[in-house]
Amino acid sequence: MAVSIIGAGESPYTRHPQPGTTTSRTLADAIGRALKDAGLTPGDVDGFAVSSFTLDPDHAIDLAWKMGFELSWLMQDTNGGASAGNMLQHAVHAITAGDASVIVVAAGDLMDHTAFAKLVARYNSATENHLSPLPLAGPNALFAMLTSRQMEKFGLVREDYGRIAVAQRQWAAGNPGAVYRTPLTLDDYLGAPLVAEPLGRFDCVPPVTGADAVVIVADERADGKRKAKVLSVTASYNADNQVGDGLQTGLRKCAPLAWERAGVSPEDVDIISVYDDYPAMVVAQLMDIGVVTDGADIAEFIDTRIHSRDLALNTSGGQLSAGQAGSAGGLHGLVEAARQLRGQAGDRQVHAKTAAVSGYGMVLYRHGSCANLTVLEAGQ
Amino acid sequence: MSAIIQTCTNCSASYFPARLICRHCHGTEFADDKADTGVVETTTRLSNGLQIATITCPGDVYLIARIIGGTADAGDRIRLTNDPNDDTAVAAFVPLHGTEL
C-alpha cells in the first residue's frame, strides 16, 4: 500500500452555529482548508467520499456538483464514528486500483439542538421503535450502563474516568480549535451534575457544528510533501450482534491484522486517537487494540500513562473537549494524527513517527456496532 | 401486557429487536412470543429521575426498559410490560416490538 494523507482541514467547531450555517457550507469549508493544506485545488480532485447525518436531501453527488469536482470515484458513508476509517479503507483501494488519484475524504454536520434531537430520535428503526418511546433521547443511558459494567468488571471508579477527561482537557489547551480549553480539575469532573449515573456532564461529548477533511493521494504524487503514509486500515462490523456486555468492540477482531500489516506494535506507536464518545469507550478501545494489555492494572495505566500525558492520546483534546461534530467525530482523530505526523500540531506537537486512529460508532440498540483501526507513518 | 419477543419458528432462537434472518438456522419465519419476566442486569438513573435498565431474558435476549411503578436493583426478577401505564406494581416497560423492519 503506497497511499498517503497530504492535507488535513477542520472547519472551526462551534457549539452555537451562526444563523445561515448549513451542513454543505461547513463541509466545503473543511474541504477547502484540506486542499489548501495539500497545495491542491478543486480541479485536482478526482475522488470524493463524504459522511454526514444532516446532508439530506442532498447526497455526495450534490456536494461534488456544488464544489465543481469532476470525479471518477465517489462514495457516501453512513457509519458515524467509524465513517472515517471506512472511507479511508475504500479510498486506499481506489487509489491502489487506479480508480482515482486525488481523493478528498470529508465528514461533518450542522448539529444544533434541533438537528441533534432529530438525529437521536430516529437514529435507526430499533431506536425509533424501542428506545425513543421509553422515552430516551440519545445514548447516554446506554453508555452509563456500559460504564457500570466496566467499573464492576475491572474495579474502576469515577476518578479513573475523570483522569481521562482531565488529561484530554489539558491537551485541548494546546488546540485553538477545541471548544473547551479551560483547565478541568478532578473535583470539577466529580462535582458536575450527573447525566445518567455514573456518567456526569464531563463524561459526555458536547455536540458541535463542524466538519473535517483529509486529502489522500498515491505516494508518487506526495513526493517532497510532508505526509502521513497509510500503513493499514482494517474494520469489523456487527462483531457481536448486540449480544453481551458491549465491553469489547469490533476492534478486538480487526486490530491484530492492522498492526501486522503495518509492521508496528501497539506498545511502539507514538500517538493514538481513539474514538472518545465516553471515557469508558477510551478504556475499551485501548484494551481492544492492545495498548492496554489484558490483565493489566487499568487504573494504574490511566494514572501513569494517560493522566500524566506520558501517552500521546487524543492530543487535540478529543471529542470530549474539542466537541463532536456529528459524523465528523471519527475523522477528527484522523485529522489530528495527520497534523501530528506532519508537524502541524502547534503547542501540542509531540515527536511522532507512527500513529494509530480508531473508529467506533453506530449504536444499533445497546452499543456501537462499527469499528476500524488505521495505522499511519510520518514521511517526506 | 408482557414484552413481545421475536422467536424463530424453526429453531426457537429469540430476538429483540426483531431480525430478518435467524443467525442460528438462517430461517426467515418468525412468531411473536410473550416474555412475562426478566432479570435486571444493570440500571441507571437519569437526571430527569427516570430509571432505565438492561433486562436479560433466556436465549441471549437483552432488553432496554424503563422501570415503572417503583424501583429495581440488579439481580431482581421483574415483571415485563409493553404498556407504560401498567404501573400499579413495579415493572419494566419495554416498548412494543413492531413487525415492521
Interface residues (C-beta under 8 A of the other chain):
Chain A: S125 A126 N129 H130 L131 P133 L134 P135 L136 N140 A141 L142 A144 M145 S148 R149 P193 L194 V195 A196 E197 P198 L199 N241 Q242 V243 Y365 R366
Chain B: F16 P17 R23 T42 T43 T44 R45 L46 S47 L50 I52 A53 T54 D60 Y62 I64 A65 R66 P84 F93 V94 P95 L96 H97 G98 E100 L101
